Each structure stands twice: as structure tokens, then as C-alpha cells.
Amino acid sequence: MQFVDVKTDIAFKKIFGNEQHKEILIGFLNALLELDGDRRIKDVTLKNPWQRPDLPQFKESVLDIKAVDNRGVVFLVEMQIKNTNFFDKRALY
């Protein structure tokens, strides 16, 4: 039996990309990122999964996740498995 690779855009979006799967996504992120105690994610908001950039030189963003941990710290989570030339600039944003 073969399983879907959740690291691909299409599979990740299909499994985690809707409000009905928020609890599964929160559990997945807490386990994957090994978050404990007050650093555990308590809520996520799925951003528009197909955001076109305002400027043509920027790549489109697919399924950004806005997460909030138990301390109230807000951060964005994005699946990134391929090295890109612009990741450092995207991470700073």
C-alpha cells in the first residue's frame, strides 16, 4: 500500500487546507515542530490558499497558516521542502 506524501503542495492542502481539519493541523504542527507547554499551537487561521503577489517578480504563496501559541505569539507557517534562492528574504518577511 502506498501513502500520499504530505510534503507535496496538493496533498498538504487537501489534508490540512480547510477549517474542518484545524485540529488535525494543530496536532500535526505541534508534533512536527516538537512544541511543548506554552509554545504549543492553540489555534490556526488558514490564509487564502492562492495568494497572487502584487509584484510580478515575487512567487505566489500557497496555503499560509497563521498560528497562535499558548503565549499569544502569532507566527506564519509554510511548508518548504525545496531550497530556493529567496527563502532568506521570505523568512524575514
Secondary structure as the mmCIF struct_conf table of DSSP 4:
data_model
#
loop_
_struct_conf.conf_type_id
_struct_conf.id
_struct_conf.beg_label_comp_id
_struct_conf.beg_label_asym_id
_struct_conf.beg_label_seq_id
_struct_conf.end_label_comp_id
_struct_conf.end_label_asym_id
_struct_conf.end_label_seq_id
TURN_TY1_P TURN_TY1_P1 VAL A 6 LYS A 7
BEND BEND1 THR A 8 THR A 8
HELX_RH_AL_P HELX_RH_AL_P1 ASP A 9 PHE A 16
BEND BEND2 GLY A 17 ASN A 18
HELX_RH_3T_P HELX_RH_3T_P1 GLU A 19 HIS A 21
HELX_RH_AL_P HELX_RH_AL_P2 LYS A 22 LEU A 32
TURN_TY1_P TURN_TY1_P2 LEU A 33 GLU A 34
HELX_RH_3T_P HELX_RH_3T_P2 GLY A 37 ARG A 39
BEND BEND3 ARG A 40 ARG A 40
STRN STRN1 ILE A 41 LEU A 46
HELX_LH_PP_P HELX_LH_PP_P1 LYS A 47 ASN A 48
BEND BEND4 PRO A 49 PRO A 49
STRN STRN2 TRP A 50 GLN A 51
HELX_LH_PP_P HELX_LH_PP_P2 ARG A 52 PRO A 53
BEND BEND5 ASP A 54 LEU A 55
TURN_TY1_P TURN_TY1_P3 PRO A 56 GLN A 57
BEND BEND6 PHE A 58 PHE A 58
HELX_LH_PP_P HELX_LH_PP_P3 LYS A 59 GLU A 60
STRN STRN3 SER A 61 VAL A 62
STRN STRN4 ILE A 65 ASP A 69
TURN_TY1_P TURN_TY1_P4 ASN A 70 ARG A 71
STRN STRN5 VAL A 74 VAL A 77
BEND BEND7 LYS A 82 LYS A 82
TURN_TY1_P TURN_TY1_P5 ASN A 85 PHE A 86
HELX_RH_AL_P HELX_RH_AL_P3 PHE A 87 LEU A 92
#
